[in-house]
Amino acid sequence: MNQTLINDYQQIVRGRRSIRNYDPSVKISREEMAEILEEAALAPSSVNLQPWRFVVIDTKEGKETLAPLAKFNQRQVETSAAVIAVFADMKSDEYLEEIYSTAVEKGFMPADVRDQQVAAIKGFFEVMTFDQLKDMNLIDAGLVSMQLMLAARAHGFDTNPIGGFEKDRIAEAYGLDKERYYPVMLISIGKAADEGYQSVRLPVEKITEWK
């Protein structure tokens, strides 16, 4: 691999820190935010169903709605340029034919392969339990969330993932069907007002086995 690419990647990964206090004067345009989300959405997903859905909370009114739902993360809500709520769409299979037909139109996949795969995936979804589907979607949503944070870092912004919020209330608070959209995490994004705290990681030899 090109050494410059390796160095750039290492700088992005090692430079990412969890930030709790942002510079409130820094805003992110919706055009740039859309670029970050587009780059995040290149993450892999099970059978390419891309079950992630985002709500970008970047207005005064949106943050006022979020504040009582994220009581222990008030500084991030107040000072960040935005908070991105990541949801898993429990009916993402509704987009199955659109995704695979677009792949055919773009020349990425032959039509007969699409037909075979769509039929197989439909059969797969028919026998899945809710918990199996949720587990699958949570893995995919976790992948896109991490990629979102790395994409934000590449754009020069800082992030912090937030798991402590009112998951049973947030979908309806933003007009989403809570039976369909399962909340995964919040990600605050902006420009750090301070360096934050460095965190310690266990060494590779403690977390890895070679067989």
Contacts in CASP RR format, 6 or more apart in sequence:
PFRMAT RR
TARGET T0000
AUTHOR 0000-0000-0000
METHOD contacts of the structure
MODEL  1
MNQTLINDYQQIVRGRRSIRNYDPSVKISREEMAEILEEAALAPSSVNLQ
PWRFVVIDTKEGKETLAPLAKFNQRQVETSAAVIAVFADMKSDEYLEEIY
STAVEKGFMPADVRDQQVAAIKGFFEVMTFDQLKDMNLIDAGLVSMQLML
AARAHGFDTNPIGGFEKDRIAEAYGLDKERYYPVMLISIGKAADEGYQSV
RLPVEKITEWK
12 150 0 8 1.000
12 153 0 8 1.000
12 154 0 8 1.000
13 150 0 8 1.000
15 153 0 8 1.000
16 149 0 8 1.000
16 150 0 8 1.000
16 153 0 8 1.000
16 158 0 8 1.000
16 159 0 8 1.000
17 158 0 8 1.000
17 192 0 8 1.000
17 195 0 8 1.000
17 196 0 8 1.000
17 197 0 8 1.000
17 198 0 8 1.000
17 199 0 8 1.000
18 159 0 8 1.000
18 160 0 8 1.000
18 161 0 8 1.000
18 196 0 8 1.000
18 197 0 8 1.000
18 199 0 8 1.000
19 76 0 8 1.000
19 158 0 8 1.000
19 159 0 8 1.000
19 160 0 8 1.000
19 188 0 8 1.000
19 190 0 8 1.000
19 192 0 8 1.000
19 193 0 8 1.000
19 196 0 8 1.000
20 73 0 8 1.000
20 75 0 8 1.000
20 76 0 8 1.000
20 160 0 8 1.000
20 196 0 8 1.000
21 75 0 8 1.000
21 76 0 8 1.000
21 79 0 8 1.000
21 192 0 8 1.000
21 193 0 8 1.000
21 194 0 8 1.000
21 196 0 8 1.000
22 76 0 8 1.000
22 79 0 8 1.000
22 80 0 8 1.000
22 81 0 8 1.000
22 158 0 8 1.000
22 188 0 8 1.000
22 190 0 8 1.000
22 191 0 8 1.000
22 192 0 8 1.000
22 193 0 8 1.000
23 79 0 8 1.000
23 190 0 8 1.000
23 191 0 8 1.000
23 192 0 8 1.000
23 193 0 8 1.000
24 78 0 8 1.000
24 79 0 8 1.000
24 193 0 8 1.000
26 81 0 8 1.000
26 190 0 8 1.000
26 191 0 8 1.000
27 58 0 8 1.000
27 81 0 8 1.000
28 36 0 8 1.000
28 58 0 8 1.000
28 81 0 8 1.000
28 82 0 8 1.000
28 157 0 8 1.000
28 189 0 8 1.000
28 190 0 8 1.000
30 56 0 8 1.000
30 58 0 8 1.000
32 155 0 8 1.000
33 56 0 8 1.000
33 58 0 8 1.000
33 82 0 8 1.000
35 155 0 8 1.000
36 148 0 8 1.000
36 151 0 8 1.000
36 152 0 8 1.000
36 155 0 8 1.000
36 157 0 8 1.000
36 189 0 8 1.000
37 54 0 8 1.000
37 56 0 8 1.000
37 84 0 8 1.000
37 148 0 8 1.000
39 147 0 8 1.000
39 151 0 8 1.000
39 154 0 8 1.000
40 144 0 8 1.000
40 145 0 8 1.000
40 147 0 8 1.000
40 148 0 8 1.000
40 151 0 8 1.000
41 50 0 8 1.000
41 52 0 8 1.000
41 144 0 8 1.000
42 147 0 8 1.000
43 52 0 8 1.000
43 140 0 8 1.000
43 143 0 8 1.000
43 144 0 8 1.000
43 146 0 8 1.000
43 147 0 8 1.000
44 140 0 8 1.000
44 143 0 8 1.000
45 51 0 8 1.000
45 52 0 8 1.000
45 140 0 8 1.000
45 143 0 8 1.000
45 144 0 8 1.000
46 136 0 8 1.000
46 137 0 8 1.000
46 139 0 8 1.000
46 140 0 8 1.000
47 117 0 8 1.000
47 121 0 8 1.000
47 124 0 8 1.000
48 99 0 8 1.000
48 100 0 8 1.000
49 92 0 8 1.000
49 93 0 8 1.000
49 95 0 8 1.000
49 96 0 8 1.000
49 99 0 8 1.000
49 121 0 8 1.000
49 140 0 8 1.000
50 92 0 8 1.000
50 95 0 8 1.000
50 99 0 8 1.000
50 140 0 8 1.000
51 88 0 8 1.000
51 89 0 8 1.000
51 90 0 8 1.000
51 92 0 8 1.000
51 136 0 8 1.000
51 137 0 8 1.000
51 140 0 8 1.000
51 141 0 8 1.000
52 86 0 8 1.000
52 87 0 8 1.000
52 88 0 8 1.000
52 89 0 8 1.000
52 140 0 8 1.000
52 141 0 8 1.000
52 144 0 8 1.000
52 145 0 8 1.000
52 184 0 8 1.000
53 86 0 8 1.000
53 87 0 8 1.000
53 88 0 8 1.000
53 89 0 8 1.000
53 176 0 8 1.000
53 181 0 8 1.000
54 84 0 8 1.000
54 85 0 8 1.000
54 86 0 8 1.000
54 87 0 8 1.000
55 84 0 8 1.000
55 85 0 8 1.000
55 87 0 8 1.000
55 174 0 8 1.000
55 176 0 8 1.000
56 82 0 8 1.000
56 84 0 8 1.000
57 63 0 8 1.000
57 65 0 8 1.000
57 66 0 8 1.000
57 82 0 8 1.000
57 83 0 8 1.000
57 84 0 8 1.000
57 85 0 8 1.000
57 174 0 8 1.000
58 81 0 8 1.000
58 82 0 8 1.000
58 83 0 8 1.000
62 174 0 8 1.000
63 77 0 8 1.000
63 78 0 8 1.000
63 83 0 8 1.000
65 173 0 8 1.000
65 174 0 8 1.000
66 77 0 8 1.000
66 83 0 8 1.000
66 85 0 8 1.000
66 170 0 8 1.000
66 173 0 8 1.000
66 186 0 8 1.000
67 74 0 8 1.000
67 77 0 8 1.000
67 78 0 8 1.000
68 166 0 8 1.000
69 165 0 8 1.000
69 166 0 8 1.000
69 169 0 8 1.000
69 170 0 8 1.000
69 173 0 8 1.000
70 76 0 8 1.000
70 77 0 8 1.000
70 83 0 8 1.000
70 162 0 8 1.000
70 164 0 8 1.000
70 165 0 8 1.000
70 166 0 8 1.000
70 186 0 8 1.000
72 164 0 8 1.000
73 162 0 8 1.000
73 164 0 8 1.000
73 165 0 8 1.000
73 186 0 8 1.000
73 188 0 8 1.000
76 83 0 8 1.000
76 160 0 8 1.000
76 162 0 8 1.000
76 188 0 8 1.000
77 83 0 8 1.000
77 188 0 8 1.000
79 193 0 8 1.000
80 188 0 8 1.000
80 189 0 8 1.000
80 190 0 8 1.000
81 157 0 8 1.000
81 189 0 8 1.000
81 190 0 8 1.000
81 191 0 8 1.000
82 188 0 8 1.000
82 189 0 8 1.000
82 190 0 8 1.000
83 162 0 8 1.000
83 186 0 8 1.000
83 187 0 8 1.000
83 188 0 8 1.000
83 189 0 8 1.000
84 148 0 8 1.000
84 186 0 8 1.000
84 187 0 8 1.000
84 188 0 8 1.000
84 189 0 8 1.000
85 170 0 8 1.000
85 174 0 8 1.000
85 183 0 8 1.000
85 186 0 8 1.000
86 141 0 8 1.000
86 142 0 8 1.000
86 144 0 8 1.000
86 145 0 8 1.000
86 148 0 8 1.000
86 183 0 8 1.000
86 184 0 8 1.000
86 185 0 8 1.000
86 186 0 8 1.000
86 187 0 8 1.000
87 141 0 8 1.000
87 171 0 8 1.000
87 176 0 8 1.000
87 181 0 8 1.000
87 182 0 8 1.000
87 183 0 8 1.000
87 184 0 8 1.000
88 134 0 8 1.000
88 137 0 8 1.000
88 138 0 8 1.000
88 140 0 8 1.000
88 141 0 8 1.000
88 181 0 8 1.000
88 182 0 8 1.000
88 184 0 8 1.000
89 137 0 8 1.000
89 180 0 8 1.000
89 181 0 8 1.000
90 130 0 8 1.000
90 133 0 8 1.000
90 134 0 8 1.000
90 137 0 8 1.000
90 179 0 8 1.000
90 180 0 8 1.000
90 181 0 8 1.000
90 182 0 8 1.000
91 180 0 8 1.000
92 137 0 8 1.000
93 121 0 8 1.000
93 122 0 8 1.000
93 125 0 8 1.000
96 118 0 8 1.000
96 121 0 8 1.000
96 122 0 8 1.000
97 118 0 8 1.000
100 109 0 8 1.000
100 114 0 8 1.000
100 117 0 8 1.000
100 118 0 8 1.000
101 114 0 8 1.000
103 109 0 8 1.000
103 114 0 8 1.000
104 110 0 8 1.000
104 111 0 8 1.000
104 114 0 8 1.000
125 133 0 8 1.000
128 136 0 8 1.000
134 182 0 8 1.000
137 182 0 8 1.000
138 182 0 8 1.000
138 184 0 8 1.000
141 184 0 8 1.000
141 185 0 8 1.000
142 184 0 8 1.000
142 185 0 8 1.000
145 161 0 8 1.000
145 184 0 8 1.000
145 185 0 8 1.000
145 187 0 8 1.000
148 159 0 8 1.000
148 187 0 8 1.000
149 159 0 8 1.000
149 161 0 8 1.000
149 187 0 8 1.000
152 158 0 8 1.000
152 159 0 8 1.000
152 189 0 8 1.000
152 190 0 8 1.000
153 159 0 8 1.000
156 191 0 8 1.000
157 189 0 8 1.000
157 190 0 8 1.000
157 191 0 8 1.000
158 189 0 8 1.000
158 190 0 8 1.000
158 191 0 8 1.000
158 192 0 8 1.000
159 187 0 8 1.000
159 188 0 8 1.000
159 189 0 8 1.000
159 190 0 8 1.000
160 187 0 8 1.000
160 188 0 8 1.000
161 185 0 8 1.000
161 186 0 8 1.000
161 187 0 8 1.000
162 185 0 8 1.000
162 186 0 8 1.000
162 187 0 8 1.000
162 188 0 8 1.000
163 185 0 8 1.000
163 186 0 8 1.000
164 186 0 8 1.000
165 183 0 8 1.000
165 186 0 8 1.000
167 183 0 8 1.000
168 178 0 8 1.000
170 183 0 8 1.000
171 177 0 8 1.000
171 178 0 8 1.000
171 181 0 8 1.000
171 183 0 8 1.000
172 178 0 8 1.000
END
